[in-house]
Amino acid sequence: MRFIPTRFHGVLDYVVGLIFIAAPWLFGFSDVNSATWVMVVAGILVLLQTVFTDFEVGLIHKVPMQSHLMVDFALGVILAVSPWLLNFDDQVYMPHLVGGVFSILASLTTHRKPSESYARRHATQDNVL
């Protein structure tokens, strides 16, 4: 069941991307290098993908929304299992697991296409150019 509008998903992506980047210092695991880098890279990827996605809050409009959601799902799986894959689960795992599950759930519950008004407006702009 997909009930999250793409506009809300996009705004959430900007917030979550920044939280992922700040998480090692917010949650006190910045001394665990691999855990820090996984979370910071995940945050950067979320932000970059959001900037390039063709939806209401994207800036460059190159990545289709369905592709964005597939990457969100894959990133969520990788983030959720990273503590065990990279052997830092004995030091920290909860932020990665929660962030990964959140990303997976967001990918499965967000609409696959931007709103009709966005699609109409964007199609009109493409025809003008």
Number of C-alpha atoms within 10 A of each C-alpha: 7 11 10 15 16 19 18 12 21 22 14 14 23 19 14 20 23 17 17 24 21 16 21 22 13 11 11 11 17 15 11 13 11 16 25 22 14 19 23 20 14 24 23 16 16 25 21 16 23 26 20 18 21 23 26 20 19 19 13 13 16 13 16 15 21 17 13 19 21 14 18 24 21 15 19 25 19 18 25 23 17 21 22 12 11 11 14 15 15 8 12 19 19 13 19 26 19 14 21 24 20 18 24 22 14 21 23 18 15 22 20 18 15 18 14 9 10 15 15 10 10 15 11 11 10 8 7 6 5
